[in-house]
Amino acid sequence: MNKTINSNMKYYLAPMMGYTDCYLRNLAEKLYGDSIQTFSEMIVDKAIIHNEINIIQKHFLKNNKSAIQIAGSDPQEITQAINIINKIELIQHVNFNLGCPSSRVQENMLGLALTQNQDLVKKCLEKIMEFKGDISVKCRLGLGLGEDKNYIFSYLNLFSNLGIKEVFVHCRNGVLNLDTKKNRTIPKINYNLFLECKKNFPKLKLIPNGEIDNKETFDLLIENDVSDFMIGRQFAKDLTFLEKLSIYKIKDKQISIGKFFNEIKDFKFLNLNLIKKSLFTILTNIPNAKNVRNNISKFQDIDSLEEYFVDSKIWN
Ligand SMILES: Cc1cc2nc3c(=O)[nH]c(=O)nc-3n(C[C@H](O)[C@H](O)[C@H](O)COP(=O)(O)O)c2cc1C
């Protein structure tokens, strides 16, 4: 019997610098409810230690449901950051970045670069484990261009031994000294190796990431008992694309948008341009999209913007 789409499926909005700010995350949560989990952009532990109040207040709304994604490579600093996060009730989930290949991150031995030293990764993760809430990691399938089952298997063993149960796997290798854009295209997507990991580590919850933006990929993964999906760029382009693929039906957009505005209205760091940017991600499939976008661009305050969304017939 063919496995099919069902209501137990869960979606994860991937952490993306410059995209997954508190507005886009809040909008995703209002549209998808409990079917989505969102992640902040990567925040380096040093930033939390040295600029705690601003960092947390700028990245998280007061009813926050998002996980914080952090990066670090010094166990002592990670402890300091975790001690701070442990005191912030609105953060219930910490995700540790082991996949970012950017040169700045690389210079500081964070993200993907850190995985060259598994012993240090272990020491860092032991400190992450001092977080009181949920803990997960995000990593790559391999390091360098060639397929390397040992890399991912030994890391999954490490996570499992440390008691980390949730692992987001970007299903392509990461390559150091290759820019971030090329790192999202040159190493090939390898869902087969991901599925092999899933078979070999049945106790871990492994969530695939990487170009899960079309029906064929969903079908392949669903056929192999995957029901959780982390999605980045396609959500940032079109937050409603799961509807277009007939995978998920968003219940009532008008009500969801109303709730979105309610939550952000009294935000201390309100940024109208970023709010508009997040709203543009839900306007790709509507009739007259260009006109609607033009109208929205003109609003100079949040009340007029809200009125336009809540009163107008955009969705009809
Ligand atoms: C602009 C941009 C910024 C990103 N920033 C982060 C980040 O802060 N942390 C992280 O773990 N991954 C980051 N990523 C990687 C994504 O989370 C994701 O792994 C990647 O885009 C592959 O998924 P996709 O094909 O669904 O986009 C970023 C990707 C993009 C395109």
PDBQT file of the ligand as one rigid body, heavy atoms in Angstrom, charges set to zero:
ROOT
HETATM    1  C1  LIG A 401      20.373  32.659   3.339  1.00  0.00    +0.000 C 
HETATM    2  C2  LIG A 401      20.617  31.407   4.134  1.00  0.00    +0.000 A 
HETATM    3  C3  LIG A 401      21.028  31.507   5.447  1.00  0.00    +0.000 A 
HETATM    4  C4  LIG A 401      21.251  30.342   6.209  1.00  0.00    +0.000 A 
HETATM    5  N1  LIG A 401      21.576  30.464   7.534  1.00  0.00    +0.000 NA
HETATM    6  C5  LIG A 401      21.691  29.339   8.303  1.00  0.00    +0.000 A 
HETATM    7  C6  LIG A 401      21.881  29.421   9.707  1.00  0.00    +0.000 A 
HETATM    8  O1  LIG A 401      21.929  30.494  10.307  1.00  0.00    +0.000 OA
HETATM    9  N2  LIG A 401      22.002  28.243  10.398  1.00  0.00    +0.000 N 
HETATM   10  C7  LIG A 401      21.927  27.014   9.781  1.00  0.00    +0.000 A 
HETATM   11  O2  LIG A 401      22.031  25.980  10.438  1.00  0.00    +0.000 OA
HETATM   12  N3  LIG A 401      21.725  26.924   8.449  1.00  0.00    +0.000 NA
HETATM   13  C8  LIG A 401      21.591  28.037   7.707  1.00  0.00    +0.000 A 
HETATM   14  N4  LIG A 401      21.306  27.923   6.382  1.00  0.00    +0.000 N 
HETATM   15  C9  LIG A 401      21.117  26.590   5.779  1.00  0.00    +0.000 C 
HETATM   16  C10 LIG A 401      19.640  26.198   5.842  1.00  0.00    +0.000 C 
HETATM   17  O3  LIG A 401      19.210  26.051   7.179  1.00  0.00    +0.000 OA
HETATM   18  C11 LIG A 401      19.403  24.868   5.099  1.00  0.00    +0.000 C 
HETATM   19  O4  LIG A 401      20.179  23.878   5.720  1.00  0.00    +0.000 OA
HETATM   20  C12 LIG A 401      19.774  24.948   3.613  1.00  0.00    +0.000 C 
HETATM   21  O5  LIG A 401      19.258  26.105   3.008  1.00  0.00    +0.000 OA
HETATM   22  C13 LIG A 401      19.231  23.709   2.871  1.00  0.00    +0.000 C 
HETATM   23  O6  LIG A 401      17.834  23.621   2.975  1.00  0.00    +0.000 OA
HETATM   24  P1  LIG A 401      16.846  24.106   1.783  1.00  0.00    +0.000 P 
HETATM   25  O7  LIG A 401      17.306  23.424   0.523  1.00  0.00    +0.000 OA
HETATM   26  O8  LIG A 401      15.479  23.655   2.205  1.00  0.00    +0.000 OA
HETATM   27  O9  LIG A 401      16.985  25.582   1.681  1.00  0.00    +0.000 OA
HETATM   28  C14 LIG A 401      21.091  29.060   5.611  1.00  0.00    +0.000 A 
HETATM   29  C15 LIG A 401      20.675  28.992   4.280  1.00  0.00    +0.000 A 
HETATM   30  C16 LIG A 401      20.423  30.137   3.547  1.00  0.00    +0.000 A 
HETATM   31  C17 LIG A 401      19.930  30.006   2.120  1.00  0.00    +0.000 C 
ENDROOT
TORSDOF 0
